[in-house]
């Protein structure tokens, strides 16, 4: 009884402690400032006008890019911005308040400069009086934020999706802040840098990352949504454009691929002994190449802004609208200096930004040379709409004659102020002249063909003096991208990268020809001495659209009297191979007649997924390869489509999660990626894809094929033991049956923790597709191999059908074995159905194809029942074959 009373007392006080902790976490701990507010913090003064407002914040956009030598906008490359300057007010001396997005965005939205002593996170609780709350009395809010959370959820109708595991982690960290002495809290994860995921701030690999491949979709979705809102709406978009990575062409075609060194020529402070982050090497070619790609992506931004303005005009909103287009900060492309951290030599390129404001009923352009800043945007809008700012702002209104004597100083990453030098105008003009001298031709010809290409561009390779041909002299990255390029395709391989092989290369310049015509060149990098990269004018692909492309590479030995003396470097990737089978043993046969066996080492050996990415322009085969027992990573990867070699590549892409899952640090760099333009295989779900890896290129192991839950899936792989089996886009699963005695048993309960239990996924026991892992679509496939002693197995499914009373009353499931219909059952409610798989229809010890067909599957979106575009039939609770 005494022990029981003690327990009761402990339980009583422990429950009170829990309540006290929750109260402290919500209202006392430092994390309280990050929690969403449930009360409206707005000005009490209603806006004088309820006209529409558009605020578009671009990212890493230097004003330098737009300008000609006469300080006007280059209309041949950027016609929309040139037209905007004729219709809006262009603040030509606008500067950025900070060089980092996490500092600049909160200032743009609040009108308050970043603090040098204590940096505030970009949340509503940190900045209660901001663009969204101050306009909320008079305007609806349509906001897309990427690096801030300053629009309260009750205004922006946002959904906060917090995984329970993440919530527990954050509660634990907040509890530590309560019990730790103040002088030791610096050892804990920071809780004022983000509003969720405190623990993961310590692990950069676990932080939520921005999906750069969907930037076009984000902008176009934002533009399309404008018509859904009333006239009195504040529309806000922060988009990471033209921010790197540079993968978008001015006509919205896409290009590029993963590079292990990120932006070639730019060094990361965590990996190199350099003073500043984003620092360029002393490599003028690498820096120039990135500058060219930045300009091309700004061309895409120009076209996106044009589409948005045309949308606004088509809705009759343009005349009365206030439209703000601005950048958070710029970027510098000067060898040896930082892209983002300002010095006296590069600060003008980082701090000077585009700022355009089209005021209500403004029809003529105006150039305003005042010292404006992006911190002035909110004060200006409040002035236009006669809204009380509530608190004192650092920015000034650009309405009227308000002015500041000097440009605003810029807050740097280390929270130090950096002022423009006295001669900044002359420095800026010199940078403009340097840029235009390099990219001298009008429009995009000057970007694809800089001045140093005049000597060779367009010439026939017959004019070259070729001294020798070097076999295996070069390797072209992702060579499969260049096999077939369609002029009307979404993906254009305008960017190439190659690695020179061997020690007898005496030149740093490489010429590239396509079908006998010289079209590009590149110089070996300083940081990667055997690599170089360059650009190809996409018009070349239009010229050769009906021809097979033949790429040749030449190492320049000398150039004199308008003649190049070169060595031809033959591409090692030109090797061909195919999969052959002899006496039930599969092997890979190369074009030199060498044959190497395909083996299965037994232990989990890597995995591969096929994803549809980059605005549906490319498939991405993403995976890793290595021995999980020894920890040794594979070196070479072969990818086959329909038993013919598509591509060869190397491992080396970091996959940090492999360390925690298998305990081998060497496996981290075992990742690989290969891109396939959609135009090459538009019906890829009807093709067989297989991926092999090797340590020594003497034998090859086939990888496991699994489904990545992180991104949209177009098709699926089956397991290596069952070989590659294409799954229809509407299918929901493929599985390999485990053997248990004389029965083959699969239970869905084995993998409820999908996404966490990597071992099961890698082994290929069960593969749900997409994030809704239990929905079935129009059809599903199972490969079934029965032992000779198994008799009359049964298929059992417990599921709930998707039924809308006015549309359907049931979901039929037809069961086929080897294309023969054996049964049909009907689901009308949540129930369990059993189908006998008669062995007379099954072949023992051979692969049988079990197909489930759902003729009544339907798309909720097509019937006005939601946003899900997939064809759905059953939501599965349990699935067994036994």
C-alpha positions in Angstrom: 0.0 0.0 0.0 2.9 2.4 0.8 4.4 1.7 -2.6 1.1 2.3 -4.3 0.6 5.6 -2.5 4.1 6.7 -3.5 3.3 5.8 -7.1 0.0 7.8 -7.0 1.8 10.8 -5.6 4.4 10.6 -8.3 1.8 10.2 -11.0 -0.1 13.2 -9.7 2.8 15.6 -9.6 4.2 14.2 -12.9 1.0 15.0 -14.6 1.1 18.5 -13.2 4.7 18.8 -14.4 3.5 17.9 -17.9 1.0 20.7 -17.9 3.5 23.1 -16.5 6.0 22.1 -19.2 3.4 22.6 -22.0 2.5 26.0 -20.7 6.2 26.9 -20.5 6.9 25.6 -24.0 4.0 27.7 -25.4 4.3 30.9 -23.5 7.7 31.2 -21.7 10.4 29.3 -23.6 12.3 31.1 -26.3 10.5 29.0 -28.9 7.2 30.7 -28.1 8.2 33.5 -30.5 8.1 31.0 -33.4 4.6 29.6 -32.8 1.9 30.7 -35.1 -0.4 33.4 -33.7 -4.2 32.8 -33.5 -5.1 36.5 -33.2 -5.0 39.1 -35.9 -2.3 41.8 -35.6 -3.4 44.5 -38.0 -3.7 48.2 -38.3 -7.0 49.7 -37.2 -6.9 52.1 -40.2 -8.6 50.7 -43.3 -6.8 51.3 -46.6 -8.0 54.3 -48.5 -8.2 52.2 -51.6 -8.8 48.5 -52.2 -7.0 48.3 -55.5 -5.0 45.1 -56.3 -1.4 44.9 -55.1 1.4 42.7 -56.6 4.7 42.3 -54.9 7.2 40.0 -56.7 10.5 39.5 -55.0 13.1 37.9 -57.2 16.3 36.3 -55.8 20.0 37.0 -56.5 19.3 39.4 -59.4 22.0 41.9 -60.1 21.0 45.1 -61.9 24.2 44.9 -63.8 22.8 42.1 -65.9 20.1 44.3 -67.4 22.2 47.3 -68.5 23.8 48.4 -71.7 26.8 50.8 -71.6 24.4 53.8 -71.8 22.8 52.6 -68.5 19.6 51.7 -70.3 18.0 48.2 -70.2 19.1 45.8 -73.0 15.8 45.4 -74.8 17.2 42.6 -77.1 17.6 40.3 -74.1 15.2 41.6 -71.6 12.2 43.2 -73.5 9.8 42.9 -70.6 12.0 44.8 -68.2 12.7 47.4 -70.9 9.0 47.9 -71.5 8.4 48.0 -67.7 10.8 50.9 -67.5 8.6 52.8 -70.0 5.4 52.2 -68.1 6.5 52.2 -64.4 8.9 54.0 -62.1 12.4 52.6 -62.3 14.5 53.3 -59.2 17.9 53.2 -60.9 19.9 53.6 -57.7 18.1 51.0 -55.6 20.2 48.9 -53.3 19.8 45.8 -51.2 19.6 46.1 -47.5 21.3 42.7 -47.0 23.3 40.2 -49.0 21.5 37.2 -47.6 17.9 36.2 -48.3 17.2 35.3 -44.7 18.1 38.9 -43.8 16.7 40.8 -46.8 13.2 39.2 -47.0 12.1 40.1 -43.5 13.3 43.7 -44.1 11.4 43.9 -47.4 8.2 42.7 -45.7 8.5 44.7 -42.5 10.4 47.9 -43.5 12.8 47.3 -40.7 16.6 46.9 -41.2 18.2 43.7 -40.0 19.5 43.9 -36.5 23.3 43.7 -36.1 23.0 42.4 -32.5 20.2 39.9 -32.7 19.0 38.5 -35.9 15.2 37.9 -36.0 13.8 35.0 -37.9 11.4 35.8 -40.6 8.2 34.8 -38.8 5.0 36.6 -38.0 5.7 36.6 -34.3 9.0 38.3 -34.8 7.5 40.9 -37.2 3.8 41.3 -36.2 3.3 44.4 -38.3 4.3 43.5 -41.8 3.0 43.7 -45.3 0.4 41.0 -44.8 -1.0 42.0 -41.4 -1.1 45.7 -42.3 -3.1 45.1 -45.5 -5.4 42.4 -44.1 -8.2 44.9 -43.1 -8.7 45.9 -46.7 -7.3 43.1 -48.8 -7.4 39.4 -49.2 -4.0 37.8 -49.1 -2.5 35.6 -51.8 1.0 34.9 -50.7 3.7 32.4 -51.6 6.7 32.6 -49.2 9.7 30.5 -49.6 12.2 31.6 -46.9 9.9 33.4 -44.4 6.7 32.6 -42.5 5.5 36.2 -42.0 1.9 35.7 -43.2 -0.2 34.3 -40.4 -2.0 31.1 -41.3 -5.4 32.6 -40.7 -4.7 35.2 -43.4 -2.9 33.0 -45.9 -5.0 29.9 -45.3 -1.7 28.0 -45.1 -1.5 24.4 -43.8 1.1 23.6 -41.2 2.2 20.1 -41.8 4.2 19.0 -38.7 5.2 15.3 -38.5 4.6 14.0 -35.0 8.2 12.8 -34.7 9.4 16.3 -35.5 7.0 17.8 -33.0 8.4 15.5 -30.3 12.0 16.5 -31.2 11.0 20.2 -30.9 9.3 19.7 -27.6 12.4 17.9 -26.3 14.7 20.8 -27.4 12.4 23.4 -25.9 12.4 21.5 -22.6 16.2 21.5 -22.5 16.0 25.3 -23.0 13.9 25.5 -19.8 16.2 23.3 -17.6 19.6 24.4 -19.0 21.3 27.4 -17.3 21.5 30.4 -19.7 25.3 30.3 -19.9 25.2 26.7 -21.3 22.3 27.1 -23.8 24.7 27.8 -26.6 25.3 24.1 -26.7 21.7 23.4 -27.7 20.3 23.6 -31.2 19.2 27.1 -32.1 15.4 27.6 -31.9 15.1 31.1 -33.4 16.4 30.3 -36.9 13.3 28.4 -37.9 9.8 27.7 -36.7 10.1 23.9 -36.9 12.8 21.2 -36.8 15.0 22.7 -34.1 17.0 19.4 -33.7 17.6 19.2 -37.5 19.3 22.6 -37.6 22.4 20.8 -36.4 22.2 18.4 -39.4 22.2 20.3 -42.7 21.3 17.1 -44.5 18.0 16.8 -42.6 16.9 20.4 -43.2 14.0 20.9 -45.6 15.5 21.9 -48.9 13.9 23.9 -51.7 12.9 22.0 -54.8 14.7 24.0 -57.5 13.3 21.8 -60.3 9.8 23.2 -59.8 10.5 26.9 -59.9 8.8 27.4 -63.3 5.7 25.6 -62.0 5.7 27.7 -58.9 5.7 30.9 -60.8 3.1 29.8 -63.4 0.9 28.4 -60.6 1.0 31.7 -58.8 0.1 33.6 -62.0 -2.8 31.2 -62.8 -4.2 31.6 -59.3 -4.6 35.4 -59.6 -8.0 35.1 -61.3 -9.3 33.1 -58.3 -9.0 36.1 -56.0 -11.2 39.2 -55.7 -9.9 42.6 -57.0 -8.9 43.8 -53.5 -6.2 41.2 -53.1 -2.5 41.6 -52.1 -0.6 39.1 -54.2 2.9 38.3 -53.0 5.5 35.9 -54.5 9.1 35.3 -53.5 10.7 33.0 -56.1 14.3 31.7 -56.1 14.9 33.0 -59.6 17.3 33.8 -61.2 19.1 32.3 -58.3 21.4 29.3 -59.0 21.2 26.5 -60.0 21.0 27.8 -63.6 18.9 25.3 -65.5 16.3 27.4 -67.4 16.6 29.0 -70.8 14.8 32.2 -71.9 12.1 30.1 -73.7 11.6 28.0 -70.6 13.4 24.9 -72.0 15.5 23.2 -69.4 19.1 22.0 -69.3 21.8 20.9 -66.9 22.5 17.9 -64.6 24.0 17.2 -61.2 27.6 18.2 -60.7 29.4 17.1 -57.6 31.2 20.4 -57.2 28.0 22.4 -57.3 28.7 25.6 -59.3 32.0 24.9 -61.1 34.6 27.4 -59.9 32.8 28.4 -56.8 34.3 27.2 -53.5 32.4 26.3 -50.3 33.9 27.6 -47.1 33.2 24.2 -45.4 35.4 22.4 -47.8 38.2 24.9 -48.7 40.5 27.2 -46.7 38.9 30.4 -47.9 37.8 33.5 -46.1 34.3 33.9 -47.5 31.6 31.6 -48.7 30.5 31.4 -52.4 34.1 32.5 -53.4 35.1 32.1 -57.0 38.5 30.6 -57.9 41.0 32.7 -59.9 39.4 31.0 -63.0 38.1 33.5 -65.5 36.5 30.8 -67.6 34.5 29.1 -64.8 33.3 32.5 -63.6 32.4 33.7 -67.1 30.5 30.4 -67.8 28.4 31.0 -64.7 27.8 34.6 -65.6 26.5 33.4 -69.0 24.2 30.9 -67.4 22.9 33.6 -65.0 22.0 35.9 -67.9 20.1 33.1 -69.7 18.1 32.4 -66.5 17.3 36.2 -66.2 16.0 35.9 -69.7 13.6 33.3 -68.4 12.6 35.6 -65.6 11.9 38.3 -68.1 9.5 36.0 -70.0 7.8 34.9 -66.7 7.2 38.5 -65.7 5.7 39.2 -69.1 3.3 36.3 -68.7 2.3 37.6 -65.3 1.7 41.2 -66.6 -0.3 39.9 -69.5 -2.4 37.9 -67.1 -3.0 41.0 -64.9 -4.0 43.0 -68.0 -6.4 40.3 -69.3 -8.2 40.4 -66.0 -8.7 44.1 -66.2 -6.5 44.7 -63.1 -3.5 46.4 -64.6 -4.5 50.1 -64.7 -5.5 50.3 -61.0 -2.9 47.9 -59.7 0.2 48.7 -57.8 3.0 46.4 -59.0 6.3 46.0 -57.3 9.1 44.0 -58.9 12.4 43.9 -56.9 15.2 41.6 -55.9 16.4 40.7 -52.5 20.1 41.2 -53.5 22.4 40.8 -56.4 25.4 38.6 -57.2 29.0 39.1 -58.4 30.9 37.1 -61.0 34.5 38.3 -60.5 37.3 35.7 -60.3 38.9 35.4 -56.9 36.0 37.2 -55.1 32.8 36.0 -53.5 29.5 35.8 -55.4 27.6 37.0 -52.3 30.0 38.5 -49.7 30.8 42.1 -50.6 34.2 43.7 -50.9 35.1 47.1 -52.4 35.6 45.5 -55.8 32.4 43.5 -56.0 29.9 45.3 -53.8 28.2 47.2 -56.6 27.2 44.0 -58.3 25.8 42.6 -55.1 24.1 45.7 -53.7 22.6 47.3 -56.8 19.3 45.6 -57.7 16.3 46.1 -60.0 13.4 48.0 -58.4 10.3 48.8 -60.4 7.0 50.2 -59.1 4.0 50.7 -61.3 1.6 52.9 -59.4 -2.2 53.1 -59.8 -3.2 54.7 -63.2 0.5 55.2 -64.1 0.9 54.9 -67.9 4.2 56.5 -68.6 7.6 55.4 -67.4 9.7 57.5 -65.0 13.3 57.2 -64.0 13.9 58.0 -60.3 17.6 58.4 -59.4 17.1 58.7 -55.6 19.0 56.5 -53.2 16.2 53.9 -52.8 16.4 50.6 -51.0 14.3 47.4 -50.9 13.6 48.3 -47.3 11.5 51.2 -48.6 8.9 49.0 -50.3 6.6 48.6 -47.4 6.6 52.3 -46.3 5.9 53.2 -49.9 2.9 50.8 -50.2 1.6 52.0 -46.9 1.8 55.6 -48.2 0.0 54.7 -51.4 -2.9 53.1 -49.5 -2.9 55.5 -46.5 -2.3 52.8 -44.0 -0.8 53.5 -40.6 2.5 51.7 -40.2 1.8 51.3 -36.4 5.5 51.3 -35.5 8.5 53.3 -36.6 10.1 52.0 -39.8 13.6 52.2 -41.1 12.6 52.5 -44.7 11.2 55.7 -46.2 8.3 56.2 -48.6 9.3 56.8 -52.2 6.1 58.8 -52.7 6.9 62.6 -52.8 10.3 64.1 -52.2 11.6 62.0 -49.4 15.3 61.2 -49.9 18.3 59.9 -48.0 21.7 61.5 -48.5 23.6 58.2 -49.1 22.9 54.7 -50.2 21.9 52.4 -47.4 24.7 50.3 -46.0 24.3 46.5 -46.6 24.2 44.0 -43.8 26.5 41.0 -44.6 26.3 37.4 -43.6 28.4 38.0 -40.5 26.0 40.9 -39.6 28.5 43.6 -40.4 27.7 46.7 -42.3 29.4 47.4 -45.6 29.1 50.7 -47.3 29.6 51.5 -51.0 33.0 53.1 -51.8 33.0 56.7 -52.9 33.9 55.7 -56.5 31.2 53.0 -56.7 29.5 54.6 -59.7 32.6 54.4 -61.8 33.3 50.8 -60.6 29.8 49.9 -61.6 30.0 51.4 -65.1 33.3 49.6 -65.7 31.7 46.3 -64.8 28.9 47.0 -67.2 31.5 47.7 -70.0 33.4 44.6 -69.2 30.2 42.5 -69.4 29.1 44.0 -72.7 32.6 43.7 -74.2 32.6 40.0 -73.4 29.0 39.3 -74.5 29.2 41.6 -77.5 26.6 40.4 -79.9 22.9 41.4 -79.4 20.3 39.1 -77.8 21.5 35.6 -76.9 24.1 35.3 -79.6 26.4 37.2 -77.5 25.9 34.9 -74.5 26.3 31.6 -76.5 29.1 33.0 -78.6 31.3 35.4 -76.6 34.0 37.3 -78.4 36.6 34.6 -78.0 34.6 32.2 -80.2 35.0 34.2 -83.4 38.1 32.3 -84.5 36.4 28.9 -84.8 32.6 29.1 -84.6 30.8 27.6 -87.6 34.0 26.3 -89.3 34.2 22.8 -90.7 36.5 20.4 -88.8 38.3 19.8 -92.1 40.0 23.1 -91.5 41.7 21.7 -88.4 45.2 20.3 -88.6 44.7 17.0 -86.7 48.0 15.5 -85.6 46.8 12.4 -83.8 43.7 10.6 -82.5 43.9 9.7 -78.8 41.6 6.7 -77.9 39.8 7.0 -74.6 41.0 10.5 -74.3 37.8 12.1 -73.0 34.6 11.3 -71.1 31.5 13.3 -71.8 29.2 13.5 -68.7 25.7 12.2 -69.3 26.5 11.4 -72.9 23.1 9.8 -73.4 21.6 13.4 -73.4 23.1 14.1 -76.7 22.1 11.1 -78.7 18.8 12.5 -79.8 17.7 16.1 -79.3 14.4 17.2 -80.7 13.9 20.8 -81.6 10.5 21.0 -79.9 11.6 19.0 -76.8 11.4 20.6 -73.3 15.0 19.6 -72.4 17.9 20.9 -74.4 21.5 19.8 -73.5 23.0 23.2 -74.1 25.4 22.7 -71.2 28.1 20.1 -71.4 30.9 18.9 -69.1 33.7 16.6 -69.9 36.7 15.0 -68.2 40.0 14.5 -70.1 41.8 11.3 -69.5 45.5 10.4 -69.8 48.7 12.4 -69.2 49.6 13.4 -72.7 47.3 16.4 -72.9 49.3 19.6 -73.5 46.4 22.0 -73.9 43.9 23.7 -71.7 41.4 24.5 -74.5 39.0 21.9 -76.0 37.0 22.4 -79.2 33.7 20.7 -79.7 32.1 19.9 -83.0 28.6 18.5 -83.8 28.2 16.7 -87.1 31.5 18.2 -88.5 30.8 21.8 -87.5 32.7 23.6 -84.7 30.1 24.9 -82.2 31.8 25.5 -78.8 34.9 25.4 -76.7 35.9 25.2 -73.1 39.0 25.6 -70.9 40.1 23.2 -68.2 39.0 24.4 -64.7 41.4 25.5 -62.1 39.7 23.6 -59.3 39.1 20.4 -61.3 42.1 20.3 -63.6 40.9 17.6 -65.9 37.4 18.9 -66.4 35.9 21.7 -68.5 32.4 22.8 -69.4 30.8 25.0 -72.0 27.5 26.0 -73.7 26.0 25.0 -77.0 23.7 27.3 -78.9 20.3 25.5 -79.0 19.9 26.6 -82.6 22.5 24.0 -83.4 20.0 21.3 -82.3 17.3 22.8 -84.5 19.7 22.7 -87.5 20.5 19.0 -86.9 17.0 18.0 -85.6 16.6 15.3 -88.2 20.1 13.9 -87.9 21.9 11.6 -85.5 24.3 13.7 -83.5 28.0 13.1 -83.7 30.1 14.9 -81.1 33.8 15.2 -81.5 36.4 16.8 -79.2 39.8 18.3 -80.1 42.6 19.4 -77.8 44.1 22.6 -79.1 47.9 22.5 -79.3 48.4 25.8 -81.1 46.6 28.5 -83.1 48.5 30.5 -85.7 47.6 32.1 -89.1 43.9 31.3 -88.4 44.6 27.6 -88.3 44.1 25.3 -85.2 46.6 22.5 -84.7 44.8 19.8 -82.6 44.6 16.3 -81.3 41.3 14.5 -81.5 40.1 13.0 -78.1 37.9 10.0 -78.6 35.1 9.6 -76.1 35.4 6.6 -73.8 31.7 6.7 -73.4 31.2 5.6 -76.9 31.4 1.9 -75.7 28.3 -0.1 -76.5 27.0 -3.1 -74.6 24.0 -5.4 -74.4 22.6 -8.0 -72.0 22.7 -11.6 -73.3 21.6 -14.9 -71.7 23.4 -18.2 -72.1 22.2 -21.4 -70.3 20.0 -19.2 -67.9 23.1 -17.1 -67.0 22.8 -13.5 -67.9 25.9 -11.5 -68.9 26.9 -8.2 -70.2 28.6 -8.2 -73.6 30.6 -5.2 -74.7 31.3 -4.2 -78.3 34.9 -5.5 -78.0 33.3 -9.0 -77.4 34.3 -9.1 -73.8 31.6 -10.8 -71.7 31.2 -10.4 -67.9 28.7 -12.2 -65.7 25.8 -10.6 -63.9 25.9 -11.7 -60.3 23.8 -11.3 -57.2 25.9 -10.9 -54.0 23.0 -11.6 -51.8 23.3 -8.6 -49.4 21.5 -5.4 -50.1 23.4 -3.8 -52.9 22.2 -0.3 -53.7 19.0 0.9 -55.1 17.6 3.0 -58.0 14.4 5.0 -58.5 13.0 6.6 -61.6 11.4 10.0 -61.2 9.8 12.5 -63.5 11.3 15.9 -62.7 12.2 19.4 -64.0 8.7 20.5 -65.1 8.1 17.0 -66.6 11.0 17.5 -69.0 13.3 14.7 -67.9 13.3 11.4 -66.1 15.9 11.1 -63.4 17.4 7.7 -62.5 18.6 8.4 -59.0 20.3 5.8 -56.8 23.3 4.4 -55.0 25.5 1.3 -55.3 27.7 -0.4 -52.7 28.1 -3.4 -50.6 26.2 -2.8 -47.3 28.2 -5.6 -45.5 31.7 -4.5 -46.3 30.9 -0.8 -46.8 32.7 -0.7 -50.1 31.1 1.6 -52.8 30.8 0.6 -56.4 32.7 2.6 -59.0 30.9 2.2 -62.3 27.2 2.2 -63.2 25.6 0.8 -66.4 22.0 1.7 -67.3 20.2 -0.4 -69.9 16.8 0.2 -71.6 15.4 -2.9 -73.3 18.7 -4.7 -72.7 20.7 -2.1 -74.7 23.2 0.2 -73.0 21.8 3.7 -72.5 24.5 5.3 -70.3 27.6 4.8 -68.2 28.3 6.9 -65.1 30.3 6.9 -61.9 29.3 7.0 -58.3 30.3 9.9 -56.2 27.1 11.8 -55.4 26.7 12.1 -51.6 23.9 10.1 -50.0 24.4 11.0 -46.3 21.5 8.9 -45.1 23.4 5.7 -45.9 25.7 6.3 -43.0 23.0 6.0 -40.4 21.3 3.1 -42.2 24.3 0.9 -42.8 27.1 2.4 -40.6 29.7 2.7 -43.3 31.1 6.1 -44.0 32.5 5.0 -47.4 28.9 4.4 -48.7 28.1 8.1 -48.4 29.7 8.9 -51.8 28.1 5.9 -53.5 25.3 7.9 -55.2 24.7 8.5 -58.9 22.2 10.2 -61.2 21.4 9.9 -64.9 18.9 12.1 -66.7 16.9 11.0 -69.7 15.0 13.6 -71.7 11.3 12.7 -72.0 11.4 13.0 -75.8 13.8 10.1 -76.0 11.4 7.7 -74.3 7.9 9.3 -74.1 6.4 6.0 -73.2 9.1 4.9 -70.8 6.6 2.9 -68.8 6.5 0.4 -71.7 10.3 -0.1 -71.6 12.4 -2.3 -69.4 15.1 -0.4 -67.4 17.9 -2.2 -65.6 20.8 -0.7 -63.6 24.1 -2.5 -62.8 27.1 -1.6 -60.7 30.6 -2.9 -60.5 33.6 -2.6 -58.2 36.2 -3.8 -60.8 34.3 -3.9 -64.1 34.9 -7.7 -64.2 31.5 -8.6 -62.9 28.2 -6.7 -62.5 25.6 -6.7 -59.8 22.0 -5.6 -60.5 20.6 -3.1 -58.1 17.4 -3.2 -56.2 14.7 -1.0 -57.6 12.6 1.0 -55.2 10.2 3.9 -55.1 11.3 7.2 -53.7 8.5 8.8 -51.7 10.0 12.2 -52.1 9.0 13.2 -55.6 6.5 12.5 -58.2 6.8 9.1 -59.7 6.1 8.3 -63.3 6.9 4.6 -63.4 8.4 1.9 -61.2 11.0 -0.8 -61.1 10.5 -4.3 -59.8 13.1 -6.1 -57.7 16.3 -7.4 -59.1 15.4 -11.1 -58.5 12.2 -10.6 -60.6 14.0 -8.4 -63.1 12.8 -5.1 -64.3 9.0 -5.1 -64.8 7.5 -1.8 -66.0 4.5 -0.7 -63.9 1.7 1.4 -65.5 1.6 5.0 -64.3 -1.8 4.3 -62.5 -0.6 1.1 -60.9 0.0 1.3 -57.2 2.3 -1.5 -56.2 4.7 -4.2 -57.3 6.0 -6.8 -54.9 8.3 -9.7 -54.4 7.0 -12.6 -52.4 9.0 -13.8 -49.5 9.2 -17.6 -49.1 8.2 -19.0 -45.7 8.1 -22.8 -45.7 5.9 -23.9 -48.5 4.0 -20.6 -48.6 4.6 -17.3 -50.2 3.3 -14.7 -47.8 3.1 -10.9 -48.1 1.5 -8.8 -45.4 1.0 -5.1 -45.8 1.6 -4.6 -42.1 5.3 -5.4 -42.6 6.0 -2.0 -44.0 3.6 0.4 -42.4 6.7 2.5 -41.6 7.4 3.3 -45.3 10.1 5.8 -45.6 11.7 4.8 -42.3 12.4 1.1 -42.9 14.9 1.4 -45.7 16.0 -2.2 -45.4 12.6 -3.6 -46.4 12.3 -1.2 -49.2 15.8 -2.0 -50.5 15.1 -5.7 -50.3 12.0 -5.0 -52.5 9.3 -6.7 -50.4 6.7 -4.1 -51.0 6.7 -0.9 -53.1 3.9 1.6 -52.6 3.8 4.4 -55.2 3.6 8.1 -54.4 2.8 9.5 -51.0 -0.6 7.8 -50.6 0.9 4.4 -50.3 -2.3 2.4 -49.9 -4.4 3.6 -52.8 -4.8 1.4 -55.8 -5.3 2.9 -59.3 -6.7 1.4 -62.5 -4.5 -1.7 -62.3 -1.8 -3.3 -60.3 0.6 -6.1 -61.1 2.3 -8.8 -59.0 4.9 -11.3 -60.1 4.2 -14.6 -58.5 6.6 -17.5 -58.3 5.2 -20.6 -56.5 7.1 -23.5 -55.0 6.1 -26.9 -56.5 4.4 -28.0 -53.3 2.1 -24.9 -53.0 -1.6 -25.6 -53.7 -4.4 -23.2 -54.4 -3.1 -20.0 -52.7 -5.6 -17.3 -51.9 -5.5 -13.6 -52.5 -7.1 -11.6 -49.7 -7.7 -7.8 -49.8 -9.3 -5.7 -47.1 -10.1 -2.4 -48.6 -12.6 0.5 -48.8 -13.8 1.6 -52.3 -13.9 5.2 -53.5 -17.6 5.9 -54.0 -19.5 9.1 -54.7 -23.2 8.5 -54.4 -24.1 10.5 -57.5 -21.4 8.9 -59.6 -20.9 5.2 -58.7 -22.1 2.6 -56.3 -19.2 0.1 -56.4 -15.6 -0.7 -57.4 -15.1 -3.8 -59.4 -11.8 -5.8 -59.2 -11.0 -8.2 -62.0 -8.4 -10.8 -61.3 -6.2 -12.1 -64.1 -3.5 -14.8 -64.1 -1.2 -14.7 -67.1 -3.8 -12.5 -69.0 -6.7 -14.9 -68.3 -9.6 -13.6 -66.3 -10.3 -15.9 -63.3 -12.6 -13.9 -61.1 -14.4 -10.6 -60.5 -15.4 -9.2 -57.1 -17.2 -6.0 -56.2 -16.4 -3.6 -53.3 -19.4 -1.6 -52.1 -18.1 -0.7 -48.6 -15.1 -1.4 -46.4 -14.8 -5.2 -46.6 -12.5 -8.1 -47.1 -12.6 -10.0 -50.4 -10.9 -13.4 -51.0 -10.1 -14.8 -54.4 -8.8 -18.3 -54.9 -5.8 -18.5 -57.2 -6.5 -21.9 -58.7 -3.2 -23.7 -59.4 -4.5 -24.9 -62.8 -3.9 -21.4 -64.0 -0.5 -21.1 -62.4 2.8 -22.4 -63.6 4.9 -23.9 -60.8 8.4 -22.6 -60.2 8.0 -20.1 -63.0 7.0 -16.4 -63.0 3.3 -15.8 -63.2 1.7 -12.4 -63.8 -1.1 -11.6 -61.5 -3.0 -8.6 -62.7 -5.7 -6.6 -60.8 -7.9 -4.4 -62.9 -10.3 -1.8 -61.6 -12.6 -0.5 -64.4 -14.5 1.8 -62.1 -11.5 3.8 -60.9 -12.1 7.5 -61.0 -10.3 10.8 -60.5 -11.6 13.0 -57.7 -10.5 16.2 -59.5 -12.4 15.3 -62.7 -15.6 14.9 -60.7 -15.1 18.0 -58.7 -14.3 16.1 -55.5 -10.9 17.4 -54.8 -7.5 18.2 -56.2 -6.3 14.6 -56.7 -5.8 14.0 -60.4 -5.0 10.2 -60.1 -7.5 7.5 -60.9 -8.3 5.8 -57.6 -10.2 2.6 -56.8 -9.5 1.0 -53.4 -7.9 2.2 -50.2 -6.1 -0.9 -49.0 -6.0 -1.9 -45.3 -4.5 -5.3 -45.6 -3.2 -7.5 -48.5 -2.1 -11.1 -48.4 -1.3 -14.0 -50.7 -1.1 -17.3 -48.7 
